[in-house]
Amino acid sequence: MNAEERRKEILARLNDANKQISASTLARELGVSRQIIVGDVALLRAQGHDILALARGYVLQKSALAERVFKVKHSDEDTEKELCLIVDAGGCVVDVFIYHRSYGEVNAKMNIKSRVDVQAFLDDIASGKSSLLKNVTSGYHYHTVSAESEEILDLIKNRLEENGFLAPLQDHEPLKLKKK
């Protein structure tokens, strides 16, 4: 089992657990040292997973947030407007992904919750070291957005629609997107 598979397994075990799981228990069950588990948990937290370290082990904080996928399309210049519409309405942009006919789904975590996060993201893109994932698919992309309620997600949908950012799903897109 490689490191990525091990971290997925840690998340799965924490998600399924009804009580805390110690680093020692995870280490023994996954065949690595306790310190490797501690490092894996630190990396998972850095990726945005809400893992709490308690007296007797780790617990995955399960969110009661509502979540929805929006298919959108806009120019590079409208990226800031799109992201700010979402966070200003109370949403968190969990990720961005594209569905490419040859490559399949390509996904990147974002975890953008505020205008400060939006600006940090835009500054990183402006540095020229990266480009927007949407440009691989002629501007079409998807965001998983979380919020405290379905009503907030409805508000976000309406604002995206009012600004011409929502895009219709096509027949070739995965069925799972059509159900969200």
Secondary structure, DSSP 8 states (H G I E B T S, - for coil): --HHHHHHHHHHHHHH-SS-B-HHHHHHHHTS-HHHHHHHHHHHHHTT--EEEETTEEEE-----EEEEEEEE--GGGHHHHHHHHHHTT-EEEEEEEEETTTEEEEEEEEE-SHHHHHHHHHHHHTTS---GGGGGTTEEEEEEEESSHHHHHHHHHHHHHTT-B----TTS-HHHHH-
